[in-house]
Amino acid sequence: MTRVSVIIPTYNRARTLPRAIDSALAQTVDDLEVVVVDDGSTDDTASVLAEYDDPRVRPVVHATNQGANVARNTGIDHARGEYVAFLDSDDEWRSEKLERQLETLEDRSDDWVGVYCDAAFELSGTDGWFRSTAATVLARGDDRPAMEGGEELIGEILADNVQPGAGSTLLVRTDVAREIGGFDEQLDRFQDPEFCLRVLEVGNLAYVDEELVIREETAIPPADVIKNADEQYLSMYDETVERFESEGYEIRSSHQLILAKCYFSEGRLLRGLWHLRQAAPSRRQYPGLCWTAGVGVRRRPVPIVATVAFVLIAIVLTQGAIARRVFTD
């Protein structure tokens, strides 16, 4: 049996697809196959795939576009490997990615069914440097969440403290991926953490504390779309959310913070503040919050007085939310 089946779903990404495939073929693990699911592309994807004269590359073509989740599930159906590892067609792996993950699982019991790793975004220019540096420095003041395990990891994922990123960082046993039914084809967002939550119903997830995936920033859907998807996602785990919040996990407030940043980035400051007042951001989340607010102000310029007032209100609301959490606890 093949050791690892790499599943790459793609749709109209002929420009970035070769980089993803090449990074999979360049792995230090030789015993692998690369299942590329062309989800009805209308660009030069077919020509790109035709250029690979390598028996490890196995194209599967959808006649029409059906979405990334369906494409991933097609890949799972066609996988011949003991493990499946997912790779988005605009991302790439470092050459030792699979080797480090397999080594991590090697000496563990059968209860450990998968492993994920960290990823780094390609942020160019001064803005990218500032965002990365500020986030790294401020993150050091936070308590580190549980990064691997079973039951304890569910609360961390729901609270968005841990992001396994199944789309490019996860390696999981193929039989487990099939047992849980693959990716939820009804979800347009949050499909990665939702998939991992169902994996955790079967066994434990391990973690490699290395940035072994390089991600390319992609366009963000409208905030209203994300809000609807967020409500759908949380409603699927309503009882689980209640249970973990009773144990002290900040789940709903964390998702309110996600929505606040989405609305801030669109320049919808009042709508963002409405969600922010229900959130309780930690210090490591301040850079992203301030950055998205700045992006929104640049998109929808407002008078300087209104901008200053917005910042002061945001600080008051944020500190108030933190105080409420402290006294409640």
C-alpha positions in Angstrom: 0.0 0.0 0.0 1.2 3.5 -0.8 2.2 5.4 2.4 0.6 8.8 1.6 -2.0 10.0 -0.9 -1.6 13.8 -1.4 -5.0 15.3 -2.4 -4.9 18.6 -4.3 -8.3 20.0 -5.3 -8.1 22.8 -7.9 -10.3 25.1 -9.9 -8.9 27.6 -12.4 -5.5 27.8 -10.7 -3.2 26.9 -13.6 -0.8 29.6 -12.4 -0.2 28.3 -8.9 -1.0 24.6 -9.4 2.5 23.6 -10.5 4.1 25.0 -7.4 1.7 22.9 -5.2 2.3 19.7 -7.2 6.1 20.3 -7.3 6.2 20.7 -3.6 4.4 17.5 -3.1 6.7 15.6 -5.5 9.7 17.1 -3.7 8.9 15.6 -0.4 11.6 13.6 1.4 9.0 10.8 1.7 9.2 8.9 -1.6 6.2 6.5 -1.1 3.4 8.8 -2.2 0.9 9.6 -4.9 -0.5 13.0 -5.8 -4.2 12.9 -6.6 -5.1 16.2 -8.4 -8.8 16.7 -8.6 -9.6 19.2 -11.4 -13.0 20.5 -10.3 -14.2 21.6 -13.8 -11.5 24.1 -14.6 -11.9 26.3 -17.7 -8.4 27.7 -17.8 -5.1 25.9 -18.7 -5.3 23.4 -15.9 -5.6 20.4 -18.2 -2.4 21.5 -20.1 -0.5 21.9 -16.8 -1.4 18.4 -15.7 -0.5 17.0 -19.1 3.0 18.2 -18.6 3.7 15.9 -15.7 5.2 12.7 -16.9 5.3 11.1 -13.5 3.4 8.0 -12.5 2.9 9.4 -9.0 0.6 12.2 -10.4 -3.0 11.0 -10.9 -5.4 13.5 -12.3 -9.1 13.1 -11.6 -11.5 15.4 -13.6 -14.9 16.7 -12.7 -17.0 17.6 -15.7 -18.5 20.6 -13.9 -17.4 22.7 -10.9 -18.8 21.2 -7.7 -16.8 23.0 -5.0 -13.6 22.3 -3.0 -15.3 20.0 -0.5 -16.7 17.7 -3.1 -13.3 17.7 -4.9 -11.5 16.8 -1.6 -14.0 13.9 -1.1 -13.4 12.7 -4.6 -9.7 12.6 -3.8 -10.4 10.6 -0.6 -12.4 8.1 -2.7 -9.5 7.7 -5.1 -6.8 7.6 -2.5 -4.7 4.4 -2.3 -2.5 5.5 0.6 -2.5 4.6 4.2 -2.7 8.3 5.0 -4.3 11.2 3.1 -2.7 14.7 3.2 -4.5 17.7 1.8 -2.9 20.5 -0.1 -4.7 23.5 -1.5 -3.6 24.3 -5.1 -2.4 27.8 -4.1 -0.2 26.6 -1.2 3.1 24.7 -1.1 4.9 22.4 1.3 8.4 22.5 2.6 10.2 19.3 1.5 10.3 17.7 5.0 6.6 18.3 5.8 5.3 14.7 5.4 8.5 13.2 6.9 8.2 15.3 10.1 4.5 14.4 10.4 5.0 10.6 9.9 7.9 10.7 12.4 5.6 12.4 15.0 3.1 9.6 14.7 5.6 6.7 14.5 6.0 6.0 18.2 2.4 6.8 19.3 -0.5 4.4 19.9 -3.3 3.7 17.4 -5.4 6.4 19.3 -3.4 9.0 17.4 -5.0 9.1 13.9 -3.6 12.3 12.4 -1.2 15.1 12.7 -1.1 18.8 11.6 1.6 21.4 11.5 2.0 25.2 11.4 1.8 27.3 8.3 3.3 30.7 7.3 1.7 33.3 5.1 3.7 35.0 2.4 3.3 38.6 3.6 5.3 41.0 1.4 6.6 44.5 2.0 6.7 46.7 5.1 3.0 46.0 5.9 3.6 42.3 5.9 6.7 42.6 8.1 4.8 44.8 10.6 1.9 42.4 10.9 4.0 39.4 11.3 6.4 41.0 13.9 3.6 42.6 16.0 1.6 39.4 16.1 4.6 37.4 17.1 5.7 39.7 19.9 2.3 40.1 21.4 1.5 36.5 21.2 4.2 35.7 23.7 2.1 37.1 26.5 -0.7 34.6 26.1 -1.2 31.3 27.7 -0.5 28.6 25.1 -3.5 26.5 24.4 -3.5 22.7 24.1 -2.1 22.1 20.6 -2.7 18.3 20.4 -4.8 15.6 22.0 -8.4 14.5 21.8 -11.3 15.8 23.8 -9.4 18.8 25.1 -8.6 19.9 21.5 -12.3 20.2 20.6 -12.8 23.3 22.8 -9.7 24.9 21.5 -10.7 24.5 17.9 -14.3 25.7 18.5 -12.9 28.8 20.3 -10.5 29.4 17.3 -7.5 29.2 19.6 -6.2 26.3 17.5 -6.5 26.2 13.7 -5.5 22.8 12.3 -6.1 24.0 8.8 -7.1 20.7 7.2 -6.8 22.2 3.7 -3.0 22.1 3.7 -1.5 21.1 7.0 -3.4 17.9 8.0 -2.3 14.3 7.5 -4.8 11.8 8.7 -5.4 8.1 8.3 -7.4 7.4 5.1 -9.8 4.9 6.8 -10.7 7.6 9.4 -11.3 10.2 6.7 -13.7 7.8 5.0 -15.3 6.7 8.3 -16.4 10.3 9.1 -17.7 10.9 5.6 -15.1 13.3 4.4 -15.7 17.0 4.3 -19.2 18.4 4.8 -20.3 19.4 1.3 -22.9 21.8 2.6 -20.4 24.1 4.2 -18.9 27.0 2.3 -16.8 28.2 5.2 -15.3 26.6 8.4 -15.1 23.2 6.6 -11.5 22.7 7.8 -12.1 22.9 11.6 -15.4 21.1 11.2 -13.7 18.2 9.5 -11.1 18.1 12.3 -13.8 18.1 15.0 -15.2 14.9 13.4 -11.7 13.4 13.2 -11.4 14.0 17.0 -14.6 11.9 17.5 -12.5 8.9 16.3 -9.1 9.6 17.7 -6.4 12.1 18.7 -4.5 14.7 16.6 -0.8 15.3 17.1 1.0 18.5 16.3 4.3 19.4 14.7 5.5 22.8 16.0 7.1 23.9 12.7 5.9 26.1 9.8 6.0 23.4 7.1 3.3 25.0 4.8 3.6 28.2 2.9 0.2 29.8 2.2 -0.7 32.5 -0.2 -3.2 35.1 1.0 -6.6 34.8 -0.8 -9.6 37.0 -1.2 -11.9 37.1 1.8 -15.7 36.7 1.2 -18.1 39.5 2.2 -18.6 39.8 6.0 -22.3 39.0 5.7 -21.4 35.7 4.0 -19.0 34.8 6.8 -21.5 35.8 9.4 -24.1 33.4 7.9 -21.5 30.6 7.6 -20.4 31.2 11.2 -23.9 30.8 12.5 -24.4 27.6 10.5 -21.1 26.2 11.8 -21.7 26.9 15.5 -25.4 25.7 15.3 -24.1 22.3 14.2 -22.2 22.0 17.5 -24.6 23.9 19.7 -24.6 21.4 22.6 -20.8 21.0 22.4 -20.4 24.8 22.5 -22.6 25.0 25.6 -20.6 22.2 27.3 -17.2 23.8 26.6 -18.3 27.3 27.5 -19.5 26.0 30.8 -15.9 24.8 31.3 -14.5 28.3 30.6 -13.8 28.3 26.9 -14.6 31.6 25.1 -16.2 30.3 22.0 -19.1 32.6 21.0 -17.1 35.7 22.0 -14.2 34.5 19.9 -16.4 34.1 16.9 -17.8 37.6 17.5 -14.2 38.9 17.3 -13.8 37.1 13.9 -17.0 38.9 12.7 -15.9 42.2 14.1 -12.6 42.1 12.1 -14.5 41.1 9.0 -16.8 44.1 9.2 -13.9 46.4 10.2 -12.0 45.4 7.1 -15.0 46.4 4.9 -15.1 49.8 6.6 -18.4 49.0 8.3 -17.1 50.3 11.7 -20.4 50.5 13.6 -21.3 46.9 12.6 -17.9 45.8 13.7 -18.2 47.6 17.0 -21.5 45.8 17.6 -19.8 42.5 17.3 -16.7 43.7 19.2 -18.7 44.6 22.3 -19.7 40.9 22.5 -16.0 39.7 22.2 -13.1 39.5 24.6 -9.9 39.7 22.6 -6.6 38.8 24.0 -3.4 40.7 23.5 -2.2 38.5 20.6 -5.4 39.5 18.7 -4.9 43.2 19.0 -2.6 43.5 15.9 -5.1 41.8 13.7 -8.0 43.9 15.1 -6.2 47.2 14.7 -5.0 46.2 11.2 -8.4 45.3 9.9 -9.9 48.5 11.3 -7.2 50.5 9.5 -7.9 48.6 6.3 -11.5 49.5 6.6 -10.8 53.2 7.3 -8.7 53.3 4.2 -11.5 51.7 2.2 -14.1 54.0 3.5 -12.4 57.2 4.6 -14.1 59.0 7.5 -13.2 62.3 9.2 -10.3 62.1 11.6 -12.5 63.0 14.6 -14.7 60.0 13.8 -11.7 57.8 13.5 -10.3 58.8 16.9 -13.7 58.4 18.4 -13.9 54.9 16.9 -10.6 53.9 18.4 -11.5 55.2 21.9 -14.9 53.4 21.8 -13.2 50.2 20.6 -10.7 50.4 23.5 -13.5 51.0 26.1 -15.6 48.2 24.7 -12.7 45.8 24.6 -11.6 46.5 28.2 -15.2 46.3 29.3 -15.6 42.9 27.8 -12.4 41.7 29.4 -13.5 43.0 32.8 -16.9 41.3 32.5 -15.1 38.0 31.8 -12.8 38.4 34.8 -15.5 39.2 37.3 -17.8 36.4 35.8 -15.0 33.9 36.3 
